[in-house]
Amino acid sequence: MKKIILSSIFFIAIGSTVVGQQLGQYSQYINNHFLMNPGAVGAENGLDISLGFRQQWVGIDNAPQNYYLSVSSPLSTIGKITNPSLRTGSGSLIDEQSATPIKLKHGVGGFVAADNYGPFKKVTGVLAYAIHLPVANKFHWSFGLNAGLSNLNFDRDQITLIESSDNTFNSFAAAQAKINYFDMNVGTYVYNSDFFVGYSSNQMMQNKIYFGGTPTNGKLNVHHFLMGGYHFKISDKMKLTPGFLVKYMNPAPVSLDFTAKLTFDDTYFGGFSFRNGDAIIVMLGAKFNEMFRVGYSFDYTLSNLSDYNSGGHEIMIGILINK
């Protein structure tokens, strides 16, 4: 029993003090806004498919791992698009001189995510919808919702007990083997081809946390995400994109990410991020044939955990069809 208690305390502590979240975090949030905000679904002018993997705190046994597959696409438009949504590249998608304003745009999508934390494994699948309204010249304001199911699985084989007949643990393991729950997230998002800002609330259902089949005073708290950024054109081939992400979950401290991303020739990008009290992140990536893109980031740990791990790695692969 001692080992499971120590393991639980460890992951709860690092999740609260370093990450400040009950949800997985991603260093390349600036390359996939849909993961943070359902209002961004359908913002890209095409079918956007992204696959990602994150390994946090390499060197610590059973450290968090995150996987995801996201799909996002505009469903329909009226008129021609003059307001291309936020992209990693620069330049206009179409000849804006000959296009007519759109009246309405819908976005649909979804994602599947898997989070591993020691003996705990969570798989989530959601569907998303957003409506994008033209509010000013070249600007859209969207409102989105995603909803779906999560399955939380506890693998008792990863736990070694001092006393194999521990009744408290056996009761917990039997009841926690598999838990399914429904949840939803909402978000709003304002953007054009050079600017974006959005706010979202996650885990709106605030599902209760159970121990051995008995509800506790704990729950899945609402998470608040505020993100934004702007594309500055430095030259015909270079663009600088500063961005930020604010994450808050009561009563955990606020987590702040500040990012500076430099794009060259609408093909290659590199950048740095700083996450307060946690890490410095280096990002690199490229786009191929106007369709495929790949990104990599490395987290250098700044917290007290730096003595026990060699950082974190994150990889993202994307496809944009019918741009």
C-alpha positions in Angstrom: 0.0 0.0 0.0 2.9 2.3 0.7 4.1 2.3 -2.9 0.8 3.3 -4.4 0.3 6.1 -1.8 3.8 7.5 -2.6 3.2 7.2 -6.3 -0.2 8.9 -6.1 1.2 11.7 -3.9 4.2 12.2 -6.4 2.0 12.5 -9.5 -0.6 14.7 -7.8 2.2 17.0 -6.5 4.0 17.4 -9.8 0.7 17.9 -11.6 -0.4 20.6 -9.2 2.9 22.5 -8.7 4.6 22.2 -12.0 1.8 21.8 -14.6 -1.1 23.2 -12.5 -3.5 21.1 -14.5 -5.5 17.9 -14.5 -5.2 17.8 -18.3 -2.2 17.0 -20.5 -0.1 19.9 -21.7 1.5 20.6 -25.1 4.5 22.8 -25.9 3.5 23.2 -29.5 0.1 24.7 -28.7 0.8 27.5 -31.2 0.7 25.0 -34.1 -2.7 23.4 -33.2 -5.1 25.8 -31.5 -8.0 23.2 -31.7 -6.4 21.2 -28.9 -6.8 24.2 -26.6 -10.0 25.8 -27.9 -13.0 24.2 -29.6 -13.7 27.6 -31.1 -10.7 27.0 -33.5 -12.2 23.9 -35.1 -12.6 24.7 -38.8 -10.5 27.8 -38.7 -8.0 26.4 -41.3 -9.2 26.5 -44.9 -9.0 22.8 -45.5 -9.1 19.4 -43.8 -6.4 19.6 -41.1 -5.2 16.3 -39.6 -2.6 16.4 -36.8 -0.9 13.5 -35.0 1.2 14.2 -31.9 3.2 12.6 -29.1 4.7 14.0 -25.9 7.1 12.4 -23.4 7.6 14.5 -20.3 10.5 14.2 -17.8 12.6 11.6 -19.6 14.4 9.6 -17.0 11.6 9.5 -14.4 9.8 6.1 -14.4 6.1 6.3 -15.4 6.4 10.0 -16.3 3.4 11.4 -18.2 3.0 10.5 -21.9 0.4 12.1 -24.2 -0.8 11.0 -27.6 -3.4 12.7 -29.8 -5.0 12.6 -33.3 -7.1 15.6 -34.2 -9.2 16.3 -37.3 -10.6 19.7 -38.2 -12.4 21.1 -41.3 -14.7 23.8 -42.5 -18.1 22.3 -43.2 -19.6 24.8 -45.5 -19.4 28.5 -46.5 -21.6 31.0 -48.3 -19.7 33.0 -50.8 -15.9 33.0 -51.3 -13.5 33.1 -48.4 -11.8 36.5 -48.0 -10.8 35.9 -44.4 -8.3 33.1 -44.4 -7.9 31.7 -40.9 -4.8 31.7 -38.8 -2.0 29.6 -40.4 1.6 28.7 -39.8 2.5 30.2 -43.1 2.4 33.7 -44.5 0.7 35.2 -47.6 -2.8 35.1 -48.8 -4.5 31.8 -49.6 -6.5 33.4 -52.5 -6.8 36.6 -54.5 -8.6 38.8 -52.0 -9.2 41.4 -54.8 -11.6 39.0 -56.6 -13.3 37.3 -53.7 -16.6 38.2 -52.1 -17.2 38.3 -48.4 -18.4 35.2 -46.7 -21.6 35.3 -44.7 -21.1 32.2 -42.5 -18.7 29.4 -41.9 -19.1 26.2 -39.9 -16.4 24.0 -38.5 -16.5 20.4 -37.5 -13.9 18.0 -36.2 -12.8 15.9 -33.3 -9.9 14.3 -31.6 -8.8 11.1 -29.8 -6.2 11.6 -27.0 -4.5 9.1 -24.7 -2.7 10.2 -21.5 -0.6 7.8 -19.4 0.4 8.6 -15.9 2.1 5.6 -14.2 -0.6 3.0 -13.5 -3.4 5.4 -14.7 -4.3 5.5 -18.4 -7.0 7.8 -19.9 -8.4 7.7 -23.4 -10.7 10.5 -24.6 -12.7 10.9 -27.7 -14.7 14.0 -28.6 -16.6 15.6 -31.4 -16.5 19.4 -32.0 -18.5 22.0 -33.8 -18.0 25.8 -34.2 -19.8 28.6 -36.0 -17.6 31.4 -37.5 -19.2 34.8 -37.9 -17.6 37.7 -39.9 -17.6 40.6 -37.5 -15.3 43.1 -39.3 -13.2 43.3 -42.4 -11.1 40.2 -42.6 -12.1 39.2 -39.0 -14.0 36.2 -37.8 -15.5 35.5 -34.3 -16.2 31.9 -33.6 -18.0 30.0 -30.9 -17.3 26.3 -30.4 -18.3 23.2 -28.3 -16.8 19.8 -28.1 -18.2 16.9 -26.1 -17.3 13.2 -25.7 -16.4 10.3 -23.4 -13.3 9.5 -21.4 -12.2 6.1 -20.1 -9.9 6.0 -17.1 -8.2 2.7 -16.6 -6.1 1.6 -13.6 -3.5 -1.1 -14.2 -2.9 -2.8 -10.8 -0.1 -4.9 -12.3 2.2 -1.9 -12.2 1.8 -1.7 -8.4 3.9 -3.8 -6.0 2.4 -4.1 -2.5 4.3 -4.6 0.7 1.3 -6.7 1.9 -0.5 -8.5 -1.0 -3.7 -8.9 1.1 -4.1 -5.1 1.6 -7.9 -4.8 1.6 -7.9 -1.0 1.0 -5.9 -1.3 -2.1 -7.9 -4.3 -3.4 -11.1 -2.4 -2.9 -9.7 0.6 -4.7 -8.2 -1.5 -7.6 -11.5 -3.4 -8.1 -13.6 -0.3 -8.3 -11.1 1.8 -10.3 -10.3 -0.7 -13.0 -12.4 1.2 -15.5 -14.4 4.4 -15.2 -16.3 6.1 -18.0 -17.5 9.7 -17.9 -19.0 12.3 -20.2 -17.5 15.8 -20.4 -17.6 18.9 -22.6 -15.5 22.0 -23.4 -16.6 25.4 -24.7 -14.6 28.2 -26.3 -14.6 31.4 -28.3 -12.0 32.5 -30.8 -11.4 35.8 -32.7 -8.9 35.7 -35.7 -7.8 36.8 -39.1 -4.8 35.9 -41.2 -2.4 37.7 -38.9 -4.0 37.7 -35.5 -5.7 35.3 -33.0 -7.0 35.4 -29.5 -9.2 32.9 -27.7 -10.7 31.7 -24.4 -11.9 28.3 -23.5 -13.3 26.4 -20.5 -12.6 22.6 -20.2 -14.1 19.9 -18.0 -17.4 21.8 -17.7 -19.2 18.8 -16.1 -16.9 18.8 -13.1 -17.2 15.0 -12.7 -16.6 13.7 -9.2 -13.5 11.6 -8.3 -14.1 8.2 -6.8 -12.0 6.1 -4.4 -13.0 2.5 -4.1 -16.4 3.1 -5.6 -17.1 5.9 -3.1 -17.4 9.5 -4.2 -14.9 11.9 -2.6 -14.8 15.6 -2.1 -12.5 15.8 -5.1 -13.6 16.6 -8.7 -12.4 17.3 -12.1 -12.1 21.1 -11.9 -12.9 23.6 -14.7 -9.7 24.6 -16.6 -9.5 28.1 -18.1 -7.3 28.7 -21.2 -6.5 32.1 -22.7 -4.3 32.3 -25.7 -3.3 34.8 -28.3 -0.7 35.9 -30.9 0.2 38.1 -33.8 2.1 37.6 -37.1 4.7 40.4 -37.7 6.1 40.5 -41.2 9.8 41.2 -40.9 10.6 40.8 -44.6 9.2 39.2 -47.7 10.4 35.8 -46.5 10.5 36.2 -42.7 7.7 36.4 -40.2 7.8 36.6 -36.4 4.9 35.3 -34.3 4.9 36.1 -30.6 2.2 34.2 -28.6 1.0 33.4 -25.1 -1.0 30.8 -23.3 -2.4 31.3 -19.8 -3.7 28.2 -18.0 -5.6 28.3 -14.7 -7.3 25.8 -12.5 -8.5 26.7 -9.0 -6.7 26.3 -6.6 -3.5 25.6 -8.6 -1.2 28.5 -9.5 -1.5 30.2 -12.9 0.7 28.7 -15.6 2.1 31.0 -18.3 3.6 30.1 -21.6 5.3 32.8 -23.7 6.4 31.9 -27.3 8.4 33.5 -30.1 8.2 31.7 -33.4 10.2 32.7 -36.5 9.0 31.4 -39.9 11.2 31.6 -43.0 10.0 31.3 -46.6 6.6 30.0 -45.4 8.4 26.6 -45.0 10.8 26.4 -42.0 10.1 27.6 -38.5 12.0 27.7 -35.2 11.3 29.3 -31.9 11.5 29.4 -28.1 9.0 29.2 -25.3 9.2 29.9 -21.6 6.8 28.2 -19.1 7.0 29.9 -15.7 8.5 27.7 -13.0 8.7 24.7 -15.4 10.7 24.8 -18.6 12.4 26.5 -21.5 11.3 25.0 -24.8 13.1 25.0 -28.2 11.0 24.3 -31.4 11.9 23.4 -34.9 9.8 22.4 -37.9 9.1 22.5 -41.6 6.4 22.2 -44.2 6.6 20.2 -47.4 4.6 20.4 -50.7 2.2 22.9 -49.1 0.5 19.9 -47.5 2.7 18.1 -45.0 4.3 19.6 -41.9 6.3 18.3 -39.0 7.4 19.9 -35.7 9.6 19.0 -32.8 10.1 20.6 -29.5 12.4 19.9 -26.5 11.6 21.0 -23.0 14.5 21.8 -20.7 13.3 21.5 -17.1 13.8 24.4 -14.8 12.0 23.1 -11.7 13.4 21.0 -8.8 12.7 18.0 -11.0 15.7 19.0 -13.3 18.0 16.8 -11.1 16.0 13.7 -11.9 15.2 14.0 -15.7 16.8 15.0 -19.0 13.9 17.1 -20.3 10.9 16.3 -22.4 10.2 15.7 -26.1 7.2 16.4 -28.3 6.6 15.5 -32.0 3.8 16.8 -34.2 3.0 15.6 -37.8 0.3 17.3 -39.8 -1.5 17.2 -43.2 -3.6 20.0 -44.7 -5.8 18.9 -47.6 -7.7 21.1 -50.1 -6.2 24.3 -48.7 
